Amino acid sequence: MDGTLAERIKNGFAAATAPLDERDPYQRSRVYREALRSNDLERMASTLRQVYAHPEPEYAEEQARPRLEEAVFGELALALDTKVSTLERRLRSRKAPLTVVPDRAEEVASHEPLVEVVGLHPIGAFAVEKELAVGEHGRGKVFKAKPGIWYGYASDGEMDDGPDRLVVVHHERVGQIEELGSSAKVHRTLVNFRDPAGWRMQLVSHGDSPPED
């Protein structure tokens, strides 16, 4: 995740937020579930702020809050290089102080559209300060990465639920994707047992250092 986006989401917890107008707890519960299913971090964070703002929390808020917190805080902690417990404590109180993270939005935008790569279609550019995380909801694997602007690509071939290969590369090495790929190493294979559909994912990187947990 781009550090600028993570900062914007985090700092949003310091702003005043109105709870959902819906009085029926079942309807509120449906809204909370839809936010979780969207897997959209900004939407989940906004919904979590609404949960915190509810004046009289009921079972809808009690059920949704821990799941939203796990999704939002886990992802933000990775992007902001901080502990989940520290982030959770600050954001629950809605007193999240501003932190110094470079705003590289203009720099990222200057790299769009991405360089064309045969067999891949561009996803977008993003800024990296020192690490890359693969995964969701804070459960990813972390790679040490060269600071700067990175490009994301997906393969043209598709699986049932998306592309069968995702590629990220530092912009200075975009012309060497095939060379880097041929010398890359498979560090481990992840298998998702929680999803009934299931998936397998191999983590492949160029270099000798394996990804960190």
C-alpha positions in Angstrom: 0.0 0.0 0.0 1.2 3.5 -0.8 2.4 5.3 2.4 0.5 8.5 1.5 -2.8 6.6 1.3 -2.1 4.8 4.6 -1.4 8.2 6.3 -4.7 9.6 4.9 -6.7 6.7 6.2 -5.0 6.8 9.6 -5.4 10.6 10.0 -9.1 10.2 9.1 -9.7 8.7 12.5 -9.0 12.1 14.1 -11.9 13.7 12.2 -15.4 13.9 13.5 -17.5 11.0 12.2 -21.3 10.6 12.3 -22.7 7.1 13.1 -25.0 5.4 10.7 -28.5 6.9 10.6 -30.1 3.4 10.4 -31.8 2.6 13.7 -32.4 -1.1 12.9 -29.4 -3.1 14.1 -29.9 -5.7 11.5 -29.6 -3.1 8.7 -26.5 -1.6 10.3 -25.0 -5.1 10.6 -25.6 -5.6 6.8 -23.8 -2.3 6.1 -20.9 -3.4 8.2 -20.7 -6.8 6.5 -20.8 -5.3 3.0 -17.8 -3.1 3.9 -15.8 -6.1 5.1 -16.7 -8.0 1.9 -15.6 -5.1 -0.3 -12.0 -5.6 0.8 -11.7 -1.8 0.2 -9.4 -0.5 3.0 -10.7 3.1 2.8 -14.3 1.9 3.0 -13.6 -0.5 5.9 -11.8 2.3 7.8 -14.7 4.7 7.2 -17.2 2.1 8.5 -15.0 1.4 11.5 -15.1 5.1 12.4 -18.9 4.9 12.2 -18.9 1.9 14.5 -16.8 3.9 17.0 -19.1 6.9 16.7 -22.3 4.9 17.5 -23.7 6.4 20.7 -25.3 3.1 21.9 -23.5 0.1 20.5 -25.5 -3.0 20.1 -24.8 -6.5 18.8 -24.3 -5.2 15.3 -21.4 -3.0 16.4 -20.0 -5.6 18.8 -19.8 -8.2 16.0 -18.4 -5.9 13.4 -15.8 -4.0 15.4 -13.2 -6.7 16.0 -13.3 -7.9 12.4 -13.0 -4.4 11.0 -10.2 -3.6 13.5 -8.3 -6.7 12.4 -8.6 -5.9 8.7 -7.9 -2.1 9.0 -5.2 -2.0 11.7 -3.3 -5.0 10.3 -3.0 -3.5 6.9 -2.1 0.0 8.2 0.5 -1.3 10.6 2.3 -3.0 7.7 2.2 0.1 5.6 3.2 2.5 8.4 5.9 0.2 9.9 4.4 0.2 13.4 2.9 -2.2 15.8 -0.7 -3.2 15.5 -1.2 -2.6 19.3 0.2 0.9 19.1 -1.9 1.8 16.1 -5.0 0.3 17.6 -4.7 2.2 20.8 -4.2 5.6 19.1 -7.0 5.1 16.5 -9.5 3.8 19.0 -9.2 7.1 20.9 -9.4 9.0 17.6 -6.3 10.9 18.5 -4.0 9.8 15.8 -1.1 12.2 15.5 0.4 13.2 12.2 3.6 11.3 11.4 6.3 12.2 9.0 5.9 10.1 5.9 7.0 11.5 2.5 4.1 12.6 0.3 5.1 11.1 -3.0 1.7 11.4 -4.8 3.1 13.7 -7.5 6.1 11.5 -8.0 4.0 8.4 -8.3 1.6 10.2 -10.8 4.6 11.2 -12.9 5.2 7.5 -13.7 1.8 7.0 -15.2 1.0 5.5 -17.6 3.4 2.6 -16.9 5.9 1.3 -19.4 4.4 -1.4 -21.6 5.6 -5.0 -20.9 4.9 -7.8 -23.3 2.5 -10.4 -21.7 1.6 -8.2 -18.8 -0.9 -5.4 -18.3 -0.2 -2.5 -15.9 -1.9 -2.1 -12.5 -0.2 1.1 -11.4 2.7 2.7 -9.7 3.3 3.1 -6.0 5.9 4.4 -3.6 8.0 2.1 -1.3 10.1 3.4 1.6 11.8 0.2 2.6 9.5 -2.9 2.5 7.0 -4.7 0.3 4.2 -6.7 1.9 2.4 -9.5 0.0 -1.0 -10.5 1.5 -4.1 -8.9 3.0 -5.4 -7.8 6.4 -1.9 -7.7 7.9 -1.2 -11.4 7.3 1.2 -10.9 4.5 4.9 -11.7 4.1 7.3 -8.8 4.1 10.2 -8.3 1.7 13.0 -5.8 2.1 12.8 -3.6 -0.9 14.7 -0.8 -2.6 13.2 2.6 -1.8 11.6 4.5 -4.7 8.8 4.1 -7.2 7.7 0.5 -8.1 5.4 -0.7 -10.9 2.8 -3.4 -10.6 1.7 -5.7 -13.4 -0.6 -8.6 -13.8 -0.4 -11.5 -16.3 -2.7 -11.7 -19.3 -3.6 -15.3 -18.4 -6.4 -15.5 -15.8 -7.5 -17.9 -13.1 -11.1 -18.2 -11.9 -10.7 -15.2 -9.5 -8.0 -13.1 -11.1 -4.7 -13.1 -12.8 -2.4 -16.0 -12.3 0.7 -13.9 -11.9 1.4 -10.5 -10.2 4.7 -8.8 -10.8 6.2 -5.8 -9.0 9.4 -4.2 -10.0 11.4 -1.1 -9.2 11.1 1.4 -12.0 14.8 1.4 -12.7 14.7 -2.4 -13.4 11.5 -2.6 -15.5 13.4 -3.4 -18.6 14.9 -6.5 -16.8 11.7 -8.3 -15.8 12.5 -11.4 -17.7 16.1 -11.5 -16.6 15.1 -11.0 -12.9 12.3 -13.6 -13.2 14.6 -16.3 -14.6 17.0 -16.0 -11.6 14.3 -15.6 -8.9 13.8 -18.1 -6.2 10.6 -19.6 -4.7 10.8 -19.0 -1.0 7.6 -20.6 0.1 4.1 -21.6 -1.0 1.1 -20.2 0.8 -2.2 -22.2 0.8 -5.5 -20.6 1.9 -7.5 -23.1 3.9 -10.0 -20.6 5.2 -11.5 -19.9 1.8 -13.8 -22.7 0.6 -12.6 -22.0 -3.0 -9.0 -22.3 -1.8 -5.9 -21.0 -3.5 -2.2 -21.6 -3.7 0.3 -18.8 -4.0 4.1 -19.1 -4.5 6.2 -16.2 -3.2 9.0 -15.6 -5.6 11.7 -12.9 -5.3 15.0 -12.0 -6.8 17.8 -12.1 -4.3 19.0 -14.2 -1.4 17.0 -12.8 1.4 13.7 -14.6 2.1 10.6 -12.7 3.0 10.0 -12.0 6.6 6.9 -13.0 8.6 
